Amino acid sequence: MRAPGPARPAVPAVAGPVPGRALPRPVPGGRLAGPPGRRRRAACVRGRFRLSEVPGVSAAAVPAAGPAATAAAATAAYRALGAAGLGHLGGRLELRTYGGAPRGSDLARAARRAVAVALAGPHRHGDRR
């Protein structure tokens, strides 16, 4: 509880420019964008998955994301295999990132896409592309 003190006058909330802050700028489409330089730089994640008959998914480390996000991507790849009815298979997951630091959800989405592409393509044993 606050100690009693001098009464503070009520200040009405006024919508308007705040000193020291950039004004929103119009962008195509008629909407307003926020202040420049405040956006998180988008991360581009590319994934590649190689199927193998040995169960389990191994993933190459993604230094920008950390070990927890890399493990989450490997788990997403394993779940995608299971959802396709091929949980008895495994493979190698390689993820490359460009741009800003990727989120765990970015890596997991790229892992699921990589597994889908690997399953949709022709199965070649011993393929070293």
DSSP file (Angstrom, degrees, kcal/mol; ACC not computed):
  #  RESIDUE AA STRUCTURE BP1 BP2  ACC     N-H-->O    O-->H-N    N-H-->O    O-->H-N    TCO  KAPPA ALPHA  PHI   PSI    X-CA   Y-CA   Z-CA
    1    1 A M              0   0    0      0, 0.0     2,-0.3     0, 0.0     0, 0.0   0.000 360.0 360.0 360.0 143.5    0.0    0.0    0.0
    2    2 A R        -     0   0    0      1,-0.1     3,-0.1     3,-0.0     0, 0.0  -0.587 360.0-117.0 -85.4 141.4    1.2    3.5   -0.8
    3    3 A A        -     0   0    0     -2,-0.3     2,-0.1     1,-0.1    -1,-0.1  -0.497  39.9 -98.9 -73.5 145.6    1.8    6.1    1.8
    4    4 A P        +     0   0    0      0, 0.0    -1,-0.1     0, 0.0     3,-0.1  -0.391  58.1 153.7 -65.8 141.5   -0.4    9.1    1.6
    5    5 A G        -     0   0    0      1,-0.1     3,-0.1    -2,-0.1     2,-0.0  -0.744  48.3 -37.0-147.9-166.3    1.3   12.1    0.0
    6    6 A P  S    S-     0   0    0      0, 0.0     2,-0.2     0, 0.0    -1,-0.1  -0.357  70.5-100.8 -65.2 145.1    0.5   15.2   -2.0
    7    7 A A        -     0   0    0      1,-0.1     0, 0.0    -3,-0.1     0, 0.0  -0.440  34.0-140.2 -67.0 134.6   -2.4   14.8   -4.3
    8    8 A R        -     0   0    0     -2,-0.2     2,-0.1    -3,-0.1    -1,-0.1  -0.835  18.9-118.5 -98.7 132.4   -1.3   14.3   -7.9
    9    9 A P        -     0   0    0      0, 0.0     2,-0.3     0, 0.0    -1,-0.0  -0.407  32.2-107.8 -68.7 144.6   -3.3   16.1  -10.6
   10   10 A A        -     0   0    0     -2,-0.1     0, 0.0     1,-0.0     0, 0.0  -0.551  29.8-152.7 -72.5 131.5   -5.0   13.8  -13.1
   11   11 A V        -     0   0    0     -2,-0.3     2,-0.1    -3,-0.0    -1,-0.0  -0.928  13.5-133.0-108.9 118.2   -3.3   14.0  -16.5
   12   12 A P        -     0   0    0      0, 0.0     2,-0.5     0, 0.0     0, 0.0  -0.426  24.8-110.7 -70.1 143.9   -5.6   13.2  -19.4
   13   13 A A        -     0   0    0     -2,-0.1     2,-0.5     1,-0.0     0, 0.0  -0.632  37.2-164.9 -75.1 121.5   -4.2   10.8  -22.0
   14   14 A V        -     0   0    0     -2,-0.5     2,-0.5     2,-0.0    -1,-0.0  -0.939  13.1-140.4-113.7 123.9   -3.5   12.7  -25.1
   15   15 A A        +     0   0    0     -2,-0.5    -2,-0.0     3,-0.0     3,-0.0  -0.714  56.7  95.5 -82.0 125.7   -3.0   11.0  -28.4
   16   16 A G  S    S-     0   0    0     -2,-0.5     2,-0.1     0, 0.0    -2,-0.0  -0.976  76.0 -37.0 173.9-177.5   -0.3   12.7  -30.3
   17   17 A P        -     0   0    0      0, 0.0     5,-0.1     0, 0.0     6,-0.1  -0.362  49.5-140.4 -67.7 142.2    3.4   12.7  -31.1
   18   18 A V    >   -     0   0    0      3,-0.1     3,-1.8     4,-0.1    -3,-0.0  -0.884  28.7-107.2-101.0 130.5    5.8   11.8  -28.4
   19   19 A P  T 3  S+     0   0    0      0, 0.0     3,-0.1     0, 0.0    -1,-0.0  -0.300 102.9  18.6 -59.1 136.9    9.0   13.8  -28.3
   20   20 A G  T 3  S+     0   0    0      1,-0.2     2,-0.4    -3,-0.0     0, 0.0   0.447 102.9 105.1  85.1   0.5   12.0   11.9  -29.4
   21   21 A R  S <  S-     0   0    0     -3,-1.8    -1,-0.2    14,-0.0    -3,-0.1  -0.933  72.7-116.0-117.9 138.4   10.0    9.2  -31.2
   22   22 A A        -     0   0    0     -2,-0.4    -4,-0.1    14,-0.1     3,-0.1  -0.385  31.6-115.8 -70.4 146.5    9.7    8.9  -34.9
   23   23 A L        -     0   0    0      1,-0.1    -1,-0.1    -2,-0.1     2,-0.0  -0.494  36.1 -95.6 -77.9 150.2    6.2    9.3  -36.4
   24   24 A P        -     0   0    0      0, 0.0    10,-0.2     0, 0.0    -1,-0.1  -0.386  41.7-142.4 -62.6 144.9    4.5    6.4  -38.2
   25   25 A R  E     -A   33   0A   0      8,-1.0     8,-2.8     9,-0.4     2,-0.1  -0.881  14.9-111.5-113.4 143.1    5.1    6.5  -41.9
   26   26 A P  E     -A   32   0A   0      0, 0.0     6,-0.2     0, 0.0     3,-0.0  -0.468  33.8-168.6 -71.8 142.8    2.5    5.5  -44.6
   27   27 A V    >   -     0   0    0      4,-2.1     3,-1.5    -2,-0.1     4,-0.3  -0.814  40.1 -69.3-122.2 165.2    3.3    2.4  -46.6
   28   28 A P  T 3  S+     0   0    0      0, 0.0     3,-0.2     0, 0.0    -1,-0.1  -0.297 119.7  44.7 -55.5 136.7    1.7    1.1  -49.8
   29   29 A G  T 3  S-     0   0    0      1,-0.1     3,-0.1    -3,-0.0     0, 0.0   0.315 119.8 -91.8 106.9  -5.0   -1.8   -0.1  -49.0
   30   30 A G  S <  S+     0   0    0     -3,-1.5     2,-0.2     1,-0.3    -1,-0.1   0.434  88.9 120.2  85.2  -1.3   -2.8    2.9  -46.9
   31   31 A R        -     0   0    0     -4,-0.3    -4,-2.1    -3,-0.2     2,-0.4  -0.545  62.8-113.6 -95.3 166.4   -1.8    1.5  -43.5
   32   32 A L  E     -A   26   0A   0     -6,-0.2     2,-0.3    -2,-0.2    -1,-0.0  -0.800  21.7-148.1-100.8 137.7    0.8    3.0  -41.2
   33   33 A A  E     -A   25   0A   0     -8,-2.8    -8,-1.0    -2,-0.4     0, 0.0  -0.668  23.5-109.9 -97.0 157.9    4.1    1.4  -40.3
   34   34 A G        -     0   0    0     -2,-0.3    -9,-0.4     1,-0.2    -1,-0.2   0.021  58.3 -51.6 -73.8-172.8    5.8    1.7  -37.0
   35   35 A P    >   -     0   0    0      0, 0.0     3,-1.1     0, 0.0    -1,-0.2  -0.303  68.8 -99.2 -63.5 146.4    9.0    3.6  -36.4
   36   36 A P  T 3  S+     0   0    0      0, 0.0   -14,-0.1     0, 0.0     0, 0.0  -0.326 102.6  24.3 -67.8 148.1   11.9    2.7  -38.7
   37   37 A G  T 3  S+     0   0    0     -3,-0.1     0, 0.0     1,-0.1     0, 0.0   0.514  92.2 100.7  81.8   4.8   14.5    0.3  -37.4
   38   38 A R    <   +     0   0    0     -3,-1.1     2,-0.2     2,-0.1    -1,-0.1   0.469  55.1 102.3-100.3  -2.3   12.3   -1.3  -34.8
   39   39 A R  S    S-     0   0    0     -4,-0.1     2,-0.4    -5,-0.1     3,-0.0  -0.553  75.9-116.0 -86.3 147.4   11.5   -4.5  -36.8
   40   40 A R        -     0   0    0     -2,-0.2     2,-0.3     1,-0.1    -2,-0.1  -0.648  36.5-112.2 -76.5 131.6   13.1   -7.8  -36.1
   41   41 A R        -     0   0    0     -2,-0.4    -1,-0.1     1,-0.1    59,-0.1  -0.495  36.2-115.0 -69.2 128.8   15.1   -8.9  -39.1
   42   42 A A        -     0   0    0     -2,-0.3    58,-1.1    57,-0.1     2,-0.5  -0.347  23.9-138.6 -67.8 141.8   13.5  -11.9  -40.7
   43   43 A A  E     -B   99   0B   0     56,-0.2     2,-0.5    58,-0.1    56,-0.2  -0.861   6.6-150.8-102.4 134.2   15.4  -15.1  -40.7
   44   44 A C  E     -B   98   0B   0     54,-3.4    54,-2.8    -2,-0.5     2,-0.5  -0.913  14.7-168.8-102.5 127.3   15.5  -17.4  -43.7
   45   45 A V  E     -B   97   0B   0     -2,-0.5     2,-0.5    52,-0.2    52,-0.2  -0.971   5.3-169.6-121.3 126.6   15.9  -21.1  -42.8
   46   46 A R  E     -B   96   0B   0     50,-3.0    50,-2.9    -2,-0.5     2,-0.3  -0.956  10.1-164.9-115.3 133.6   16.6  -23.7  -45.4
   47   47 A G  E     -B   95   0B   0     -2,-0.5     2,-0.4    48,-0.2    48,-0.2  -0.865  11.7-171.3-120.6 151.4   16.4  -27.3  -44.5
   48   48 A R  E     -B   94   0B   0     46,-2.3    46,-2.9    -2,-0.3     2,-0.4  -0.997   6.8-168.4-139.2 135.7   17.6  -30.6  -46.1
   49   49 A F  E     -B   93   0B   0     65,-0.4     2,-0.5    -2,-0.4    44,-0.2  -0.989   5.8-162.6-129.8 131.9   16.7  -34.0  -44.9
   50   50 A R  E     -B   92   0B   0     42,-2.2    42,-1.9    -2,-0.4     2,-0.1  -0.960  19.9-134.6-113.0 125.0   18.2  -37.3  -46.0
   51   51 A L  E     +B   91   0B   0     -2,-0.5     2,-0.3    40,-0.2    40,-0.3  -0.451  26.9 174.3 -74.7 147.8   16.3  -40.5  -45.2
   52   52 A S  E     -B   90   0B   0     38,-2.4    38,-2.2     2,-0.2     4,-0.1  -0.959  39.7-123.7-145.2 164.9   18.0  -43.5  -43.8
   53   53 A E  S    S+     0   0    0     -2,-0.3    38,-0.1    36,-0.2    -2,-0.0   0.514  85.3  96.8 -88.2  -4.6   16.8  -46.9  -42.5
   54   54 A V  S    S-     0   0    0      2,-0.1    -2,-0.2     1,-0.1    37,-0.1  -0.748  83.0-118.3 -84.1 124.7   18.3  -46.4  -39.1
   55   55 A P  S    S+     0   0    0      0, 0.0    35,-0.3     0, 0.0    34,-0.1  -0.269  72.9  52.9 -65.3 150.2   15.7  -45.1  -36.7
   56   56 A G  E    S-c   90   0B   0     33,-0.8    35,-2.0    31,-0.3     2,-0.5  -0.088  73.9-107.5 106.8 154.2   16.2  -41.7  -35.2
   57   57 A V  E     -c   91   0B   0     33,-0.3     2,-0.4    -2,-0.1    35,-0.2  -0.972  24.3-165.2-119.9 126.2   16.9  -38.2  -36.4
   58   58 A S  E     -c   92   0B   0     33,-2.3    35,-3.0    -2,-0.5     2,-0.4  -0.884   9.8-159.0-107.7 145.8   20.3  -36.5  -36.1
   59   59 A A  E     -c   93   0B   0     -2,-0.4     2,-0.2    33,-0.2    35,-0.2  -0.971  17.4-123.6-128.5 137.8   20.6  -32.8  -36.7
   60   60 A A        -     0   0    0     33,-2.4    35,-0.2    -2,-0.4     2,-0.1  -0.533  45.6 -97.4 -72.3 144.3   23.5  -30.6  -37.5
   61   61 A A        -     0   0    0     -2,-0.2    -1,-0.1     1,-0.1     3,-0.1  -0.348  25.3-152.1 -66.7 141.4   24.0  -27.8  -35.0
   62   62 A V    >>  -     0   0    0      4,-0.3     4,-1.8     1,-0.1     3,-1.4  -0.899   9.0-166.4-111.6  97.0   22.6  -24.4  -35.8
   63   63 A P  T 34 S+     0   0    0      0, 0.0    -1,-0.1     0, 0.0     7,-0.0   0.829  82.9  56.7 -58.6 -35.0   24.9  -22.0  -33.9
   64   64 A A  T 34 S+     0   0    0      1,-0.2    37,-0.0    -3,-0.1    -3,-0.0   0.766 114.3  39.1 -67.9 -23.3   22.7  -18.9  -34.3
   65   65 A A  T <4 S-     0   0    0     -3,-1.4     4,-0.4     1,-0.1    -1,-0.2   0.751 104.9-128.5-100.2 -27.5   19.7  -20.7  -32.7
   66   66 A G     X  -     0   0    0     -4,-1.8     4,-1.6     1,-0.1    -4,-0.3  -0.164  32.5 -71.5  95.8 165.5   21.3  -22.7  -29.9
   67   67 A P  H  > S+     0   0    0      0, 0.0     4,-2.3     0, 0.0     5,-0.2   0.819 125.4  57.1 -68.6 -32.0   21.1  -26.4  -28.9
   68   68 A A  H  > S+     0   0    0      2,-0.2     4,-2.0     1,-0.2    -2,-0.1   0.922 109.1  45.1 -67.2 -42.6   17.5  -26.3  -27.6
   69   69 A A  H  > S+     0   0    0     -4,-0.4     4,-1.9     2,-0.2    -1,-0.2   0.867 112.3  52.4 -68.5 -35.3   16.1  -24.9  -30.9
   70   70 A T  H  X S+     0   0    0     -4,-1.6     4,-2.1     2,-0.2    -2,-0.2   0.911 109.9  48.6 -65.3 -41.7   18.1  -27.5  -32.9
   71   71 A A  H  X S+     0   0    0     -4,-2.3     4,-2.2     1,-0.2    -2,-0.2   0.873 109.0  53.6 -65.0 -36.8   16.7  -30.3  -30.7
   72   72 A A  H  X S+     0   0    0     -4,-2.0     4,-2.1     2,-0.2    -1,-0.2   0.881 108.1  50.5 -65.0 -37.1   13.2  -28.9  -31.3
   73   73 A A  H  X S+     0   0    0     -4,-1.9     4,-2.1     2,-0.2    -2,-0.2   0.901 109.6  50.0 -67.1 -40.5   13.8  -29.0  -35.0
   74   74 A A  H  X S+     0   0    0     -4,-2.1     4,-2.2     2,-0.2    -2,-0.2   0.898 110.7  50.0 -63.9 -39.6   15.0  -32.6  -34.8
   75   75 A T  H  X S+     0   0    0     -4,-2.2     4,-2.4     2,-0.2    -2,-0.2   0.892 109.0  51.9 -64.5 -39.7   11.9  -33.5  -32.8
   76   76 A A  H  X S+     0   0    0     -4,-2.1     4,-2.1     2,-0.2    -2,-0.2   0.891 109.6  49.8 -64.1 -38.6    9.7  -31.8  -35.4
   77   77 A A  H  X S+     0   0    0     -4,-2.1     4,-2.0     2,-0.2    -2,-0.2   0.910 110.9  49.3 -65.4 -41.7   11.3  -33.8  -38.2
   78   78 A Y  H  X S+     0   0    0     -4,-2.2     4,-2.1     1,-0.2    -2,-0.2   0.891 111.5  49.0 -65.6 -38.9   10.8  -37.1  -36.2
   79   79 A R  H  X S+     0   0    0     -4,-2.4     4,-2.5     2,-0.2    -1,-0.2   0.865 108.0  54.3 -68.2 -35.1    7.2  -36.2  -35.6
   80   80 A A  H  X S+     0   0    0     -4,-2.1     4,-1.3     2,-0.2    -2,-0.2   0.891 108.4  49.4 -65.5 -37.9    6.7  -35.4  -39.3
   81   81 A L  H  <>S+     0   0    0     -4,-2.0     5,-2.7     2,-0.2    -2,-0.2   0.921 111.9  48.6 -63.8 -43.0    8.1  -38.9  -40.2
   82   82 A G  H ><5S+     0   0    0     -4,-2.1     3,-1.4     4,-0.2     5,-0.3   0.883 107.9  53.8 -64.3 -38.7    5.7  -40.5  -37.7
   83   83 A A  H 3<5S+     0   0    0     -4,-2.5    -1,-0.2     1,-0.3    -2,-0.2   0.802 106.2  53.7 -66.5 -27.8    2.7  -38.5  -39.1
   84   84 A A  T 3<5S-     0   0    0     -4,-1.3    -1,-0.3    -3,-0.2    -2,-0.2   0.445 121.8-108.7 -84.0   0.6    3.6  -39.9  -42.6
   85   85 A G  T < 5S+     0   0    0     -3,-1.4    -3,-0.2    -4,-0.2     3,-0.2   0.673  95.4 105.3  82.2  17.3    3.5  -43.4  -41.2
   86   86 A L    > < +     0   0    0     -5,-2.7     3,-1.7    -6,-0.2    -4,-0.2  -0.203  27.1 132.6-122.3  40.3    7.3  -43.8  -41.5
   87   87 A G  T 3   +     0   0    0     -5,-0.3   -31,-0.3     1,-0.3    -5,-0.2   0.668  66.1  67.3 -66.7 -16.0    8.3  -43.5  -37.8
   88   88 A H  T 3  S+     0   0    0     -3,-0.2    -1,-0.3    -7,-0.2     2,-0.1   0.602  94.0  73.0 -80.0 -10.2   10.5  -46.6  -38.2
   89   89 A L    <   -     0   0    0     -3,-1.7   -33,-0.8   -34,-0.1     2,-0.2  -0.435  61.1-177.3 -94.2 173.8   12.8  -44.6  -40.5
   90   90 A G  E     +Bc  52  56B   0    -38,-2.2   -38,-2.4   -35,-0.3     2,-0.3  -0.733   3.4 171.0-148.0-162.5   15.2  -41.9  -39.5
   91   91 A G  E     -Bc  51  57B   0    -35,-2.0   -33,-2.3   -40,-0.3     2,-0.5  -0.993  35.8 -72.4 169.8-172.5   17.6  -39.5  -41.2
   92   92 A R  E     -Bc  50  58B   0    -42,-1.9   -42,-2.2    -2,-0.3     2,-0.5  -0.954  34.7-157.1-116.7 127.0   20.0  -36.6  -41.1
   93   93 A L  E     -Bc  49  59B   0    -35,-3.0   -33,-2.4    -2,-0.5     2,-0.5  -0.913   8.6-174.9-109.1 126.1   18.6  -33.0  -40.8
   94   94 A E  E     -B   48   0B   0    -46,-2.9   -46,-2.3    -2,-0.5     2,-0.4  -0.986   4.4-173.3-120.4 126.3   20.7  -30.1  -42.0
   95   95 A L  E     -B   47   0B   0     -2,-0.5     2,-0.4   -48,-0.2   -48,-0.2  -0.964   4.7-169.0-121.4 135.4   19.5  -26.5  -41.4
   96   96 A R  E     -B   46   0B   0    -50,-2.9   -50,-3.0    -2,-0.4     2,-0.4  -0.974   8.8-156.2-121.9 138.4   21.1  -23.4  -42.8
   97   97 A T  E     -B   45   0B   0     -2,-0.4     2,-0.3   -52,-0.2   -52,-0.2  -0.904  10.0-176.4-118.4 144.4   20.0  -19.9  -41.6
   98   98 A Y  E     +B   44   0B   0    -54,-2.8   -54,-3.4    -2,-0.4     2,-0.3  -0.977  56.7  11.5-132.2 145.9   20.3  -16.6  -43.3
   99   99 A G  E    S+B   43   0B   0     -2,-0.3   -56,-0.2   -56,-0.2   -57,-0.1  -0.688 109.1   1.3  92.3-142.5   19.4  -13.2  -41.9
  100  100 A G  S    S-     0   0    0    -58,-1.1   -56,-0.2    -2,-0.3    -2,-0.1  -0.015  96.5 -64.8 -75.1-178.7   18.6  -12.7  -38.3
  101  101 A A        -     0   0    0    -58,-0.1    -1,-0.2     1,-0.1   -58,-0.1  -0.541  59.4-126.5 -69.8 127.3   18.6  -15.2  -35.5
  102  102 A P        -     0   0    0      0, 0.0     2,-0.2     0, 0.0    -1,-0.1  -0.423  14.1-127.0 -78.1 150.8   15.9  -17.8  -36.2
  103  103 A R     >  -     0   0    0     -2,-0.1     4,-1.7   -60,-0.1     3,-0.2  -0.484  27.4-109.1 -84.3 164.0   13.2  -18.7  -33.7
  104  104 A G  H  > S+     0   0    0      1,-0.2     4,-2.4     2,-0.2     5,-0.2   0.855 120.7  55.7 -61.8 -35.0   12.6  -22.3  -32.7
  105  105 A S  H  > S+     0   0    0      2,-0.2     4,-2.3     1,-0.2    -1,-0.2   0.851 104.0  54.2 -68.4 -32.8    9.3  -22.3  -34.6
  106  106 A D  H  > S+     0   0    0      2,-0.2     4,-2.1    -3,-0.2    -1,-0.2   0.922 111.1  45.3 -63.5 -43.4   11.2  -21.2  -37.8
  107  107 A L  H  X S+     0   0    0     -4,-1.7     4,-2.3     2,-0.2    -2,-0.2   0.903 112.4  50.5 -67.6 -41.1   13.5  -24.1  -37.4
  108  108 A A  H  X S+     0   0    0     -4,-2.4     4,-2.3     2,-0.2    -1,-0.2   0.904 110.6  49.5 -64.5 -40.9   10.7  -26.6  -36.7
  109  109 A R  H  X S+     0   0    0     -4,-2.3     4,-2.3     1,-0.2    -1,-0.2   0.915 111.6  48.8 -63.9 -42.2    8.7  -25.4  -39.7
  110  110 A A  H  X S+     0   0    0     -4,-2.1     4,-2.4     1,-0.2    -2,-0.2   0.871 110.2  52.3 -65.1 -36.5   11.8  -25.7  -42.0
  111  111 A A  H  X S+     0   0    0     -4,-2.3     4,-2.1     2,-0.2    -2,-0.2   0.918 109.6  48.3 -65.6 -43.3   12.4  -29.2  -40.6
  112  112 A R  H  X S+     0   0    0     -4,-2.3     4,-2.2     1,-0.2    -2,-0.2   0.908 112.8  48.6 -63.7 -40.9    8.8  -30.3  -41.4
  113  113 A R  H  X S+     0   0    0     -4,-2.3     4,-2.4     2,-0.2    -2,-0.2   0.906 109.8  52.1 -64.2 -40.7    9.1  -28.9  -44.9
  114  114 A A  H  X S+     0   0    0     -4,-2.4     4,-2.2     1,-0.2   -65,-0.4   0.891 110.2  48.0 -64.0 -39.6   12.5  -30.7  -45.4
  115  115 A V  H  X S+     0   0    0     -4,-2.1     4,-2.3     2,-0.2    -1,-0.2   0.912 111.0  51.3 -66.2 -41.6   11.0  -34.0  -44.4
  116  116 A A  H  X S+     0   0    0     -4,-2.2     4,-1.8     1,-0.2    -2,-0.2   0.906 111.4  47.2 -62.5 -41.2    8.0  -33.5  -46.7
  117  117 A V  H  X S+     0   0    0     -4,-2.4     4,-1.6     2,-0.2    -1,-0.2   0.903 111.7  50.9 -66.4 -40.6   10.3  -32.7  -49.6
  118  118 A A  H  < S+     0   0    0     -4,-2.2    -2,-0.2     1,-0.2    -1,-0.2   0.873 113.1  45.5 -65.1 -36.6   12.4  -35.7  -48.9
  119  119 A L  H  < S+     0   0    0     -4,-2.3    -1,-0.2     1,-0.2    -2,-0.2   0.812 112.2  51.0 -76.7 -29.1    9.3  -38.0  -48.7
  120  120 A A  H  < S+     0   0    0     -4,-1.8    -2,-0.2    -5,-0.2    -1,-0.2   0.779  99.9  78.6 -78.5 -26.1    7.8  -36.6  -51.9
  121  121 A G  S  < S-     0   0    0     -4,-1.6     2,-0.1     1,-0.1    -3,-0.0  -0.211  99.0 -77.7 -78.2 171.0   11.0  -37.0  -53.9
  122  122 A P        -     0   0    0      0, 0.0     2,-0.7     0, 0.0    -1,-0.1  -0.450  45.8-122.5 -68.6 140.4   12.3  -40.2  -55.5
  123  123 A H        +     0   0    0     -2,-0.1     2,-0.5    -4,-0.1    -4,-0.0  -0.760  34.6 177.0 -88.2 115.3   13.9  -42.6  -53.0
  124  124 A R    >   -     0   0    0     -2,-0.7     3,-1.2     3,-0.0     2,-0.3  -0.975  22.6-140.0-120.5 120.2   17.5  -43.3  -54.1
  125  125 A H  T 3  S+     0   0    0     -2,-0.5     3,-0.1     1,-0.2   -73,-0.1  -0.616  89.8  16.3 -77.7 135.5   19.6  -45.5  -51.9
  126  126 A G  T 3  S+     0   0    0     -2,-0.3     2,-0.3     1,-0.3    -1,-0.2   0.616  84.1 159.2  80.2  12.6   23.2  -44.3  -51.7
  127  127 A D    <   -     0   0    0     -3,-1.2    -1,-0.3     1,-0.1    -3,-0.0  -0.553  18.0-177.3 -71.4 127.7   22.3  -40.8  -53.1
  128  128 A R              0   0    0     -2,-0.3    -1,-0.1     1,-0.1    -3,-0.0  -0.045 360.0 360.0-117.0  30.3   25.0  -38.3  -52.1
  129  129 A R              0   0    0      0, 0.0    -1,-0.1     0, 0.0    -2,-0.1   0.518 360.0 360.0 -66.8 360.0   23.7  -35.1  -53.6
